């Protein structure tokens, strides 16, 4: 069964590769006229998006299947997601929704005071900063632990 599955998977990968190569060649041989380039690039982008969507769906489905098969990993995953949610709440509290100004001090369109997009942008900047700080602390800790062992 494993050998048969491997052969089928190899055939699928080969077909996807041939389609991708054909679309790439189609883009490569077009003229420098913007309309022809746009017409040639469209199918390549569409094909790439379908491959991306398929990869995301397969990844999520296999991850969920793995969690269902192994309940102790499900518990660890839920604890990790809860910790990330707590950090997001903290970042949302720290984020602000101040007006976004240009170089002349004028409020940019869509960047008005109290805008929810401003709040989320500020929150996600804080969220990224918190995650970088936590990652840096663990990195330094692991580095120090490795140096102490030697």
Protein Blocks (a to p, Z undefined) as FASTA:
>chain_A
ZZmmmmmmmmmmmmmmmmmmmmmmmmmmpcfbfklmmmmmmmmmmmmmmmmmmmmmmmmm
mmmmmmmmmmmlmmmmmmmmmmmmmmmmmmmmmpccbdcddfkopacehiaghiaklmmm
mmmmmmmmmmmmmmmmmmmmmmmmmmmmZZ
